[in-house]
Amino acid sequence: LIEVGRELTEAVGLASKVDLVCGDATEDMYASANKEKYDAAFSLLVILHIPNRLSVLKAMYEALKPGGSVLIEDMIHLTEEGPFTDREEELLREMVGAHSVSGVAKYRRELMDAGFVDIEFRDLTKVWGPWSQQRSQDYESSKERQISSVGVEHYNNRSKFYAAVAELFRGGRLGGASITMRKPTVMERRLVEGRAALTEEKMARVGHSGGIHRCALEGSGDEGRA
């Protein structure tokens, strides 16, 4: 894929501006050389395959420059429709290779825990659902051509995958979303840290004043009894 990508970028005159690298996003992005290096990041149907989603979100956050933006397209669990069935869990795990498919609320919490702000979800279920059905049907209808091109084994594997995704969307509990967010600017982070420090200081003063007040009351009571 890297070689194909390089051929394409060279064909359109972008070879000097695009560097394609194959690596582990949960590890390589943590490298000190990548800290606050990128203006933007995007992920298209990738994060669902990573067991520890929060780790890659934090890595992405660290690799972005302050104010950098992110676009993620990912599968989500439509929790209002109930939990996935055992069959759906199996398809997600065995056929799709999905480890991190959750509802919007949990996804949002993890994005916030990673440090992102201005998080917005746009529902793509009504687009992806019909498209997944059509893709599966089109692939099946072109069976002979596909087999002659890629072979029986590859065709069967791809056909099963497309059928599994189509079945999951038909079940009504799998959805899709486009998610945008950004990393706060340096000034925004300073403001947040400053407010947090002021809040801690205020709470400490309240606690200290309360302690003095309680001691005074207890002392008054003792004197009265004496």
C-alpha positions as CSV (number, residue, x, y, z in Angstrom):
1,L,0.0,0.0,0.0
2,I,2.8,2.4,0.8
3,E,4.4,1.8,-2.7
4,V,1.0,2.3,-4.4
5,G,0.5,5.5,-2.4
6,R,3.9,6.8,-3.4
7,E,3.1,6.1,-7.0
8,L,-0.1,8.0,-6.8
9,T,1.3,11.0,-5.0
10,E,4.1,11.2,-7.6
11,A,1.6,10.9,-10.4
12,V,-0.3,14.0,-9.1
13,G,2.8,16.0,-8.3
14,L,2.7,15.8,-4.5
15,A,5.6,13.5,-3.9
16,S,7.7,16.3,-2.4
17,K,4.9,17.2,0.0
18,V,3.6,13.8,1.2
19,D,5.5,11.3,3.2
20,L,3.9,7.9,3.6
21,V,4.9,5.8,6.6
22,C,3.8,2.4,7.8
23,G,3.8,2.2,11.6
24,D,2.0,1.6,14.8
25,A,-0.1,4.6,15.7
26,T,-0.4,3.5,19.4
27,E,3.4,3.5,19.7
28,D,5.1,5.5,17.0
29,M,3.1,8.6,17.5
30,Y,4.4,8.8,21.1
31,A,7.9,9.4,19.9
32,S,9.4,12.7,21.2
33,A,10.2,13.6,17.6
34,N,6.5,13.7,16.8
35,K,5.4,15.8,19.8
36,E,3.3,18.8,18.6
37,K,4.6,18.2,15.0
38,Y,1.3,18.0,12.9
39,D,-1.2,20.7,12.0
40,A,-4.1,18.2,11.6
41,A,-4.9,14.5,11.7
42,F,-7.5,12.2,10.3
43,S,-8.6,8.6,10.7
44,L,-11.0,6.8,8.4
45,L,-12.4,3.5,9.9
46,V,-9.2,2.7,11.7
47,I,-9.6,3.4,15.4
48,L,-12.4,0.8,15.7
49,H,-9.7,-1.9,15.2
50,I,-7.5,-0.7,18.1
51,P,-8.2,-2.4,21.4
52,N,-7.2,0.5,23.6
53,R,-8.8,3.4,21.9
54,L,-7.9,6.0,24.5
55,S,-4.2,5.3,24.0
56,V,-4.3,6.2,20.3
57,L,-6.4,9.3,21.0
58,K,-3.9,10.5,23.5
59,A,-1.1,9.8,21.1
60,M,-2.9,11.8,18.4
61,Y,-3.4,14.7,20.8
62,E,0.3,14.8,21.7
63,A,1.4,14.7,18.1
64,L,-0.8,17.7,17.2
65,K,0.3,21.3,17.4
66,P,-1.7,23.5,19.7
67,G,-5.0,24.4,17.9
68,G,-4.6,21.5,15.5
69,S,-7.8,19.9,14.2
70,V,-8.9,16.2,13.8
71,L,-11.4,14.4,11.7
72,I,-12.4,10.8,12.6
73,E,-14.9,8.6,10.8
74,D,-15.8,5.5,12.8
75,M,-18.4,2.9,13.6
76,I,-20.5,3.6,16.6
77,H,-23.0,1.6,18.7
78,L,-26.5,3.0,18.5
79,T,-27.1,2.3,22.2
80,E,-30.7,3.5,22.2
81,E,-31.5,0.4,20.0
82,G,-30.2,-2.0,22.8
83,P,-27.0,-4.0,23.1
84,F,-25.4,-5.9,20.2
85,T,-26.7,-9.5,19.9
86,D,-24.3,-12.4,20.4
87,R,-24.3,-12.9,16.6
88,E,-23.4,-9.2,16.0
89,E,-20.7,-9.3,18.6
90,E,-19.2,-12.3,16.8
91,L,-19.4,-10.6,13.4
92,L,-17.8,-7.4,14.8
93,R,-15.0,-9.4,16.4
94,E,-14.3,-12.1,13.9
95,M,-15.3,-10.6,10.5
96,V,-14.7,-6.9,11.0
97,G,-11.9,-7.1,13.5
98,A,-13.5,-4.3,15.6
99,H,-12.4,-3.9,19.2
100,S,-13.6,-0.4,20.0
101,V,-17.2,0.1,18.9
102,S,-19.1,2.1,21.6
103,G,-21.9,4.6,21.9
104,V,-21.5,8.3,21.4
105,A,-21.4,9.2,25.1
106,K,-18.5,6.9,25.9
107,Y,-16.6,8.0,22.7
108,R,-17.1,11.6,23.7
109,R,-15.8,11.0,27.2
110,E,-12.6,9.4,25.9
111,L,-12.0,12.3,23.5
112,M,-12.4,14.7,26.4
113,D,-10.1,12.5,28.6
114,A,-7.5,12.7,25.8
115,G,-7.7,16.5,26.0
116,F,-9.8,17.5,22.9
117,V,-12.3,20.3,22.8
118,D,-15.1,21.4,20.5
119,I,-16.1,17.8,19.9
120,E,-18.9,17.3,17.4
121,F,-20.5,14.1,16.1
122,R,-22.4,14.0,12.8
123,D,-24.5,10.8,12.2
124,L,-23.6,9.0,9.0
125,T,-25.7,5.9,9.6
126,K,-28.3,6.8,7.0
127,V,-25.5,7.1,4.4
128,W,-23.3,4.1,5.4
129,G,-26.3,1.7,6.0
130,P,-27.7,1.7,2.4
131,W,-24.1,2.0,1.0
132,S,-23.0,-1.2,2.8
133,Q,-26.0,-3.1,1.4
134,Q,-25.3,-1.9,-2.1
135,R,-21.6,-2.7,-1.9
136,S,-22.3,-6.3,-0.8
137,Q,-24.9,-6.8,-3.6
138,D,-22.6,-5.3,-6.3
139,Y,-19.7,-7.4,-5.3
140,E,-21.8,-10.6,-5.4
141,S,-23.2,-9.7,-8.8
142,S,-19.6,-9.3,-10.2
143,K,-18.5,-12.7,-8.8
144,E,-17.0,-14.1,-12.0
145,R,-15.1,-10.9,-12.8
146,Q,-13.8,-10.6,-9.3
147,I,-12.6,-14.2,-9.2
148,S,-10.8,-13.8,-12.5
149,S,-9.1,-10.7,-11.1
150,V,-8.2,-11.7,-7.5
151,G,-8.8,-15.4,-7.2
152,V,-11.5,-17.5,-5.3
153,E,-10.0,-17.2,-1.8
154,H,-9.7,-13.5,-1.9
155,Y,-13.2,-13.1,-3.4
156,N,-14.7,-15.3,-0.7
157,N,-13.0,-13.4,2.1
158,R,-14.1,-10.1,0.7
159,S,-17.6,-11.3,0.0
160,K,-18.0,-12.5,3.6
161,F,-16.7,-9.2,5.0
162,Y,-19.0,-7.1,2.9
163,A,-22.0,-9.3,3.8
164,A,-21.1,-9.1,7.5
165,V,-21.0,-5.3,7.5
166,A,-24.3,-5.2,5.6
167,E,-25.9,-7.5,8.1
168,L,-24.7,-5.4,11.0
169,F,-26.2,-2.2,9.6
170,R,-29.5,-4.0,8.9
171,G,-29.7,-5.0,12.5
172,G,-30.1,-1.3,13.4
173,R,-27.6,-1.3,16.3
174,L,-24.5,-0.4,14.3
175,G,-24.1,3.1,13.0
176,G,-21.4,5.5,11.7
177,A,-20.3,8.9,12.6
178,S,-18.0,11.7,11.5
179,I,-16.3,13.3,14.5
180,T,-14.5,16.6,14.5
181,M,-12.5,18.2,17.3
182,R,-9.4,20.2,18.0
183,K,-6.5,20.5,20.5
184,P,-6.7,23.7,22.6
185,T,-4.3,26.5,21.9
186,V,-1.6,27.3,24.4
187,M,-3.6,30.3,25.7
188,E,-6.7,28.2,26.2
189,R,-4.8,25.6,28.1
190,R,-3.2,28.3,30.4
191,L,-6.7,29.7,31.1
192,V,-8.0,26.3,32.0
193,E,-5.0,25.6,34.2
194,G,-5.3,29.0,35.8
195,R,-9.0,28.6,36.6
196,A,-8.3,25.1,38.0
197,A,-5.6,26.6,40.3
198,L,-7.9,29.4,41.5
199,T,-10.6,26.9,42.2
200,E,-8.2,24.7,44.3
201,E,-7.0,27.8,46.1
202,K,-10.5,28.9,46.9
203,M,-11.5,25.4,48.1
204,A,-8.4,25.3,50.3
205,R,-9.4,28.7,51.9
206,V,-12.9,27.6,52.5
207,G,-11.7,24.4,54.1
208,H,-9.2,26.3,56.3
209,S,-11.9,28.9,57.3
210,G,-14.3,26.1,58.1
211,G,-11.7,24.5,60.3
212,I,-11.1,27.7,62.3
213,H,-14.8,28.3,62.6
214,R,-15.3,24.8,64.0
215,C,-12.5,25.2,66.5
216,A,-14.0,28.5,67.7
217,L,-17.4,27.0,68.2
218,E,-15.9,24.0,70.0
219,G,-13.9,26.3,72.2
220,S,-16.9,28.4,73.1
221,G,-18.8,25.4,74.1
222,D,-16.0,24.2,76.3
223,E,-15.8,27.5,78.1
224,G,-19.5,27.6,78.6
225,R,-19.5,24.2,80.3
226,A,-16.5,25.2,82.5
